[in-house]
Amino acid sequence: MHRRASKDAPRRLSIRTAVSAGLAVVTLAAVAAASTAATAQGATPAPSAAPHGQRTQQVEYFTDAAGHPRRTTVPASKPVSPSDRVAIAGDGDVTSIVQNGPVGAKLDVVFVGDGYTAAQQEDFHADVRAKWAKISAVEPYASYTGLFNVWAVDAVSNESGVSGDPTRDVVRDTALDSAFFCEDTERLLCVDTGKVESYASKAPAADLVVVLANSTKYGGAGYNDISSQVGYDGIATASSDNDRSDQIAVHETGHSLGKLADEYDYGQSGTYSGPEPAEANLTTLSADQMTAQRQKWYRWMGQESPDGGAVGAFEGGGYYPYGLNRPTENSIMRSLGREFNLPGREAMIAGFYRYASVLSSPVATDRTVPRKARLQVRVPASAQVKWYVDGRERKAARGRSTVVVRALGVPSDGRTHRVTARATDRTAAVRDPALRKQLSGALSWRVSR
C-alpha cells in the first residue's frame, strides 16, 4: 500500500485523533482528591494553566517513555462552532477495523484520526490496525481480544501532520487541532475535545475513544473529565507512528477501564492523610492489615506478579511518596513499558466486562429459529459454555461453541421451545467473588417446528 510521503519528511507528519480503543484517562475524582489533600499537606498541587474563571481540564502526559507520567491543567475546549458542525456533519466516514459481535455485547473502541488528508485515510486505517495490534498484545487484552470491536472514524485534515511537530513554530491546519507544546510542554499533545466528541459520535458505539495523531514524535495525553458528558471513559491522544506511544494508551486505559489510580508520586512532599482510596490499587493499609482485615488486594498477597516480584505493600503512589501503598514495585500504572500487576489485571478484566458480555452470537435472539438451525456463540478461551433446552442442561453439548438445534434433542411436537446458552469465565486472574458475578451471561432462542 502506498504510504504517505510525510513519513520521509518529519516536518509534515501529523497526529490523528484516536478515540476509543482503550486509551483512557486519569479519573477526575482521584486527581481532585490528591490535589486537595496535597494543598492541605503543604505540597504543590497540579499547576493551573488557565486564566481565572476559565473552564479547565485535567490531563496526564508523558515526558519520556522511561519516566513516570505527569499531570497538569489545560484550558477546556470551546463549544464546537456552527460552521465546524456543518463541516463535521459532512465528514466522518466510519470503517469497521475489528468486528467481534453486536455493539451491545462488545466493548467498542473508536479511533479518530488527525493530520490525515483526504488522500491519507487508508494510511490512517492502517495505523489504527497497527496501533490496536500493539495494544491488544498486552495482557489482559491479549486474553480477551474477542470482547472488542474497533472502529475508525475519518476526520479529513487540510494539511498532513500536526502542529508542534517537529518544532514549536510549526502550525498545521487539521480537523481536530492536535498540537504538541501544549501549555509550553513539548510532549503534551492536546486536542479540541469538542470536535473529537462530535466525530466519535458517528461510530455505532463508543466506549473508549483514542485520538491518533499522524506523527512519529513521542507524546500524548489523557483527558480525565469527559465521561460524565458523553457516556464514555475519556479521550486519549497518541502518535500514530511512534513505537512507544501504544504504552501511553495502555496506561490510560488502566484509568478508564480498570478505574486504577496512578502508582507514582509526583515530587510532592508530605504524607497522605486522607480517607481510604476507592481505587483497587492504592491503600492506606499495610500488608498485614490488609490480610487481617481481608481488604483490597489481600487475595493476591505474596503471589508472583507479571510486572516482577511478589505482591505486597510498597509505599508511594497516588502522587504521594508516603502514606499510600501500591501492590508492587513498578507496574505500568507507575512506569511505561511495564505490565499490569495482579490486582491491576483483575481490575482491567472487570472493566472489560462492564461493557462487554462473556457470551455473544451472530444469530439474533429476537426471532424464532427452526430446529435445523445452527447456533454459534463466542466466548473467551477461559469461559465454558453450557446448553439448555427448556431449562434442562444437555451435558453432551457442554463446552461446544456451535450446536445444531435438533441435535440438542428439542422435541418436534409442534410447540415452541427455548434453547439457552450459558457461559462463565473461569479465569484465574479474577479472585474477587463480587467481580466474578460480572463474568457470567446467557443467550436464549425460541425454536419453532
N, C-alpha and C positions, 0 to 999 in steps of 0.2 A: 504494500500500500504506500502511496506517495505520502511522505511526511512533510510537515511544514518547513519552509526554508528557514524560519526563525530558529530552528534547532541549531543551526550553524551560525547564528548571529544573536548572541545573548542579549543584545540591546533590544531586540524585537520580541523577546519572549513575554508571555503574559500568563496570569493565573486564572483558571476558570473556577467560578464558584461551584463547589461541590456540596450539595445539600442532601444529606441523608446518611447512607452507608455507615452509620455508626460513628460519625465524628461528632462528639458531644461536647459538653461544656461544664465548667465548674458550677456547682449549684449556688444560686444566689444566696440562699439562706446560710450556707456554710461560710461563704466569703463575708457576708454581712456580720455574722456572729463572730468570726475571727477578727474582723476589723474593729468591731465594737469592743470586744474583750481586750484586744491589743491596746486600744486607746486607754482603757481603764488601767492597764498594767504599765502605762508609760511607754509602750512600744510605738513604732511608727506604722500607721495604717497604710493601706494602698493609696498612692497619690491620686489626687483629683485632677483630671485633665480638662475639665470644662469650666467656663465662667459660672459665677454664682447664679443659680436659678435655671440653668440649662439642664435638661434631662441627660443622664449619663447611662452607660452600660459597663458592667464589669467584664473584663476579658482576661484570658490566660494566654501567655505566649511563651516561646522557647528561643532563647538566645543562641543555643547551640545544641547539637544532638547528644552531647555527653553530660551536660549540666542539668540542674533542677529547673523546672519551669518557673515562670514569674507571673505576677498578676498586676493589673493596673486598671484604670478607669478611662474610658474614651467617651466623647460626645455621642449621644444616640443619633441614629439616622433620622432625618426628617421624613414626614409623610410623603409617599410617592405622589408626584405632581400629576395633574390630569393629562398632560402631554406624554409623560412617561407611561401612564396607564394605557394610553392608546397604543403606544409602541409595543409594550409588553403583550397586550391583547393579540397583536398580530404576529407575535414571535412565540417561542417556547414549544417547539415540536418535542414530543415525548417518545423515547425509544426504550423498549424493554431490553435490559442487559442480562439479567438473570430472572427467570420465571420459575418458581417452585410451587406455586399454588395461588389460590384466591387471596386478594389483598386482606380480607378479613381474617385469614388464618396464618398470615405470614408477617414478619417484621419487614416493613418496606423502607428501603434506604434510597434516598433521592440525591443524586449528584447534579449540581448545576454548574455550568462552566462559565468562566470569564476570561476575556482576552483571546477568544477564538473568533475569527471572522467567519463569514458565510461559507467560504471555501475550506474552512478548517474544522467543520463539525464532525466529520468522520475521524479526524485526529482526536477530537475530544472524546468520542465514543471509545476509541482505542485506549486513551489514557484512563478512562473510567474502568475499563476491564482490567488494565494492568494494576491500577491502584487497589481495586477490590480484591484482586488475586493476592496481593501482599497483605492486606488487612485480614482477609479470611484465612490466611495461613497461620495466624496467631491463635493459640488456644485461649478461651474455649470456642472461638469462632470456627476453628478447623473441624471440631467435632459436631458442629451444628450448622453447617453451610446450607442444609436443606430447609432451614427455618426462614431464610431470607429471600425477598425479591429485591432486585436492584433496578433503578430507573435512571435514565439520563435525560435531563431537560436542557434543550439547546437554548442558549442566550447569545444571540449574534452580536458581536462587537464590531465597531467601525475600524478598530485597529487591532493588530496582533500584539499581544503582550500586555503587561500591567504596569501601572505607574510605580516608580521607585526601583525598577529593575533595568540595569544593574545599579544605578546611582540615583540619588535623591532628586536630581533635576529632570529625570525622565518622566514625562507625562503621557499617558495613553488614554484614548477615548474608548472606554469599554462599557459593556452593558451593566455591570454591577459595581463599577467604580472601585475595583480592587486596587490596593496601594500598599506597598512597603513603606517603611519610615513613618508609619502611623504614630502620631504623637511623639515624633522625634526618636522612635525606636525602630532601628533598621529591620529587624526580623519580625516585627509585628505587622501582620498582613490584615488590614481592615477592609471592610466591605459595606455596601449600603444594604443593611439588613431588610429594609422595607422592600427593596427590589427583589432580594433573594426570596422573601416570603411569597411575593407575587408569582415568581417563576415556579417555586416549589409547589404551589397550589395547583399547578397544571397536571402534576402527576396523579395517578389514580388514588394514591395514598402516600402520606409522608410521615413516617415515624422517626426517622433520623434524616438530617439534612447536612450535606457537605458541599462546600464551595471549592471547586477545583480550579486553581489558577494556572494558566498556561505559562509555566516558568520552570527553570532549573534552579532558581535561587532558593536557598533554605529559608523557611519561615512558615507562619500560620497563626491561627488564633482560635480561641473557643469563646463564643458568646454565651453568657450564662443566664440571661433574664428574658428569654424568648418564649419558653414553653407555655407560660400562662396565657399568652396572647394567641398563639396559633395551634396549640394542641400537640406539638412535638417537642422533643427534648433539646432544643438549642440548635445553633448553627456553628459549624467548624469550617475553617478555611485551611487549605494546604496547597503546596506547589504540586503541579502535575508531574514534573519530571525531575524532582529531587529524590534520590533513593532513600532518604531518611524521613521524608515528610509523612509517610504512612504511619510512623510511630507516633506522630502528633495526633493523628486520627484515632489510633487505638487508645492512647491515653485519655483523650477527650470522651470517648465512649465509655470509659470507666466511670466518668461523672454522670453522663446522661443515662446510660443503660443500667450500670451497676449501682448508681447512686453512691459511689465511693468518694471519699474525701482525698485530698492530696496528702501524701505521706511525708512531704518535705517541710522544713522550716524555711522561713523567708528572711532570715537575718534579723528577726525580732528578738529583743531582749525580754527578760521576764519569764514568768511561769504561768501557764494556763490555769485559771481558777474557775472556769465556768461550769455549766452542767455537763452531764454525760452526753457526748455527741450521739446524734441519731445514726450517723453513718456506720456501716458494718466493720470498717477497718480502722477505727480510732476508738480509744477508750482512756478513761482516767484510772482504770483498774490495773493492778499488777497481774502477772501470770497466775500467781497463787490465788489472788482474789477472784479472778475470772473462773478458775477451776472450782473454787469453793462455792461461789455463788451461781455457777452454771450460767455465765453471762458471755456475750459477744462471741469470740471465736474459740471458746473453751473446747469445743468438739475437735478442733484441729491442733490443739496444743501438743508440741513435741513431734508432730508429723513433718517429714521432709517435704519442703515446698518447691515448686517448679522454678522459682526465682533464686533458689540457693539457700542452704541452711534449713534449720528447723523452725517451725512456728513457735513464737514466744511473745514477749512484750518488749519492744525496743523503743526507747524514749526518743521523742521528737516526731512531729507530724502536725498537720493542720495549721502550718505556718509558725508553730511554736517549737523551740528547742527543748523545752521542759514542760512537764505536766500532762502531756498526752503520749500515749504509746501506740505503736503500729505493730502489725503482726510479724513482719520480717525485716531484715536489714535493708533491703534495697529492691523493691518491686517496681513495676512500670508506673505505679502511682507516685513514685518518688523520683525515678530517673528514666529517661527514654532508653530504649534498647533492652529493657528487662522484660520478664514475664509477669503476669498476674500471680500474686501469691494465692495460697489455697482459699482463704476467706474471700479474696477478691474474685477468684474464679467462680466460686459458688454464687456470689452476688451478681456476676455477669450473666450466668445461666438463668438466674431468677429474672433478670432484666429481659432476656430474650423472650421468656415465657409470659411476660406482661403484655407482649404484643402478638406473639405467635402461639399457635396451638400445636400440641405434640402430634396431632393427627390431622392430616388433610387428604383430600381426594379430588381427582379430576372429574369424578362422577358427581353431579349435582344431587343434593339431598332433598331438594324441594319438589321433586317429581317422582312418580311411581316408576319402578323398573320391572322388567319381565324376569321370569325365572331363568331364562337363558343368559341374562346379563352377566358381564364380568365386572366385578368391583375391585378397584385398586386403591390402596391407601399408601401414604408416605409418612414415615416416622424416622426419627434419628436412630442411629445404629444401636444406641443404648436403650432403646424402648422395645417393649414386647407388645404384640397385637393379639387380642383375643376376639373371636367372632361369636355372636349370639343370634339365635332365631327365636323370636318372641320371648326374649328374656332368658333363654337357656343356652349355656355355652356349648359350642361344638368344638370339643377339645382336639379333635383330629386336625382342625384348621389353625390351632394356636401357633403363632409366630409367622404366619403367612401374610405377605403384603398384597397378594392377589388371590381372589377366590371367584368361582362361578357359583351363582346363587343356588341353582338347583343341586349342586354338589354338597351344599350345606345341609341338605335334607329339608328344604322348605316344602311343605305339603302342597300338592296340586289339587286342592279341594275347592278351588273357585273363590276362596275367601282371600282377603288382603292380609298379608303377614308383614312382620317387621324384622329386618336384618340390621344388626348393630355391630360396629367395630369399636372396641375399647383399647386404649393404649396407655401405658405408664412408663415414663422414662426412669430407668433404674440406675442412672449414672451414680458412680461412687463419688463424684465431685460435689454432690449435694448431700449434706448430712442433717440440715435443719428440718425437722418434721413439718414445720409451718410452711417452708418453701416447697417441700415435696408435694403439697396439695396442689400446687400450680402445674405439676408435671404430669397430669393425667387429663385425658379427654375422650370424647366419644362422638361417633357419627352414626346416623341411622337412615335407612332407606325403606320405603314401603314397597312391597312386592305384590304384584297382581298376577293372576293366572296367565 
